[in-house]
Amino acid sequence: MRMTKLISTAVIFGTAMTAFALPASAGTTQGRTVKTTIQKSDLRTEADIIRTYAKLKETAAENCQTSGRPVFSNRNFERVCSTRLLDDFIQSVDHAALTQYHRSQNAG
């Protein structure tokens, strides 16, 4: 079974705003669609979950990069944006073990 999740984000005055889209709904990040495809086989084992989580985290970070000088406001935006986008990815996948792993990575 193939699951396709599309998550949307928008940038308003240097702050990150994210919107959860229902699975298989289109979304954009500054005019670009953010799309990731996860197959059922990507979530079978703990190793698969860790690998899939890393993929989702990387996708979120790549889609939240800003251009220009690395100033504090850009780094803060990128951190907030990628955190929210990753949260949206995890929520949209709706897989108990993946959600638990995500929570364990953000505990403390």
Secondary structure, DSSP 8 states (H G I E B T S, - for coil): -EEEEEEEEEEETTEEEEE---TT----BTTB-EEEEEEGGGGSSHHHHHHHHHHHHHHHHHHT---SS--HHHHHHHHHHHHHHHHHHHHHH--HHHHHHHHHHT--
